Amino acid sequence: MKHSSDIILTALAPAIWGSTYLVTTEMLPAGYPLTLAVLRALPAGLLLLVLTRALPPRAWLGRTFLLGALNFAVFWALLFVAAYRLPGGVAATLGSLQALMVIVMARGWLGTRIRAGAVVAALAGISGVAMLLLGPDAELDPVGIAAGLGGAASMAAGTVLSRKWQPPVSALSFTAWQLTAGGLLLIPVALVFEPALPALTLVNLAGLFWLGLIGAALTYWFWFRGLARLEPGAASMLGMMSPVTAVILGWFWLGQALTPLQMFGAAIVLGSVWAGQLANRPASSTPRPALVQRPPAAPVTPKA
């Protein structure tokens, strides 16, 4: 039961991340992706630091900033480049390759055995995402392809290293460290490459509130908590919930049509996520048959 609750809480993170596209396009000013990423990560990280009152020790500063770069700064920057230069379906399909990358990286950095079932589940999930999002007008821009692959590799490395490096603090503190580090690293990039942000409306502030408090602070707490309890391959498969949520929200909120192929792709994605959990389950979590308790042997009475 505990393992199931860990999977559900961890899956909530990418499911909520699927709302990012809708909130960004409908509630935030266009053309400031890096600045908005700073406003999403840094306030959330600082808020969690205030709540947890646990700063990273000097020995953890290097790892914290590396993880903040992989999981947030580099990942989000490359994600925005891919989003601008590729159709959304192509960018999301490239992002789904992260599941395969995690399997390979976990083998090298954690010594995790590569399971055939996990590879098959990841390939099925990638195929499902392609059916869900790719259209006939998909264009392949080389820079966008490189950014999409780089973003997937960055998040994959951050996922595996977040499992490998577990500091002696709560998952909430670990989340605070990484969000703050990622936000700080994004500040100079945003200042160099983007103009000043215009005055924000109440709708803009509501969008930032959702992306920061719910889409960053809460969800990444769930995510890093899950990485400490689940196999990296299992957690990475849960990331495929994000495009499914995005398509469902587009259908429900924006009135976008769903084709039979998309519905079939969504079913494949959900099935691959379930199969990925089974394939990546550690052997130690398999219930063992109960041992039969034998009654103690009766004492031997010496014969007269």
PEPEJO-V707154 format. One line per field, one symbol per residue. ss: DSSP state (a for helix, b for strand, c for the rest). burial: 1 if it has 16 or more other ideal C-beta (glycine too) atoms within 10 Angstrom, else 0. A space follows every 50 residues. Layout:
ss = ???
burial = ???
This chain:
ss = caaaaaaaaaaaaaaaaccaaaaaaaacccccaaaaaaaaaaaaaaaaaa aacccccaaaaaaaaaaaaaaaaaaaaaaaaaaaaccaaaaaaaaacaaa aaaaaaaaaacccccaaaaaaaaaaaaaaaaaaccccccccaaaaaaaaa aaaaaaaaaaaaaaccccccaaaaaaaaaaaaaaaaaaaaaaaccccccc caaaaaaaaaaaaaaaaaaaaaaaaaaaaccaaaaaaaccaaaaaaaaaa aaaccccccaaaaaaaaaaaaaaaaaaaacccaaaccccccccccccccc cccc
burial = 00000110111111111111111100111001111111111111101110 01010100010011111111111111111111101111111111111111 11101100000100100110110111111111110000001001101111 11111111111110001010111111111111111100110000000000 00010011011100111111111111101111111111111111111111 00000000000100110110011011101110000000000000000000 0000
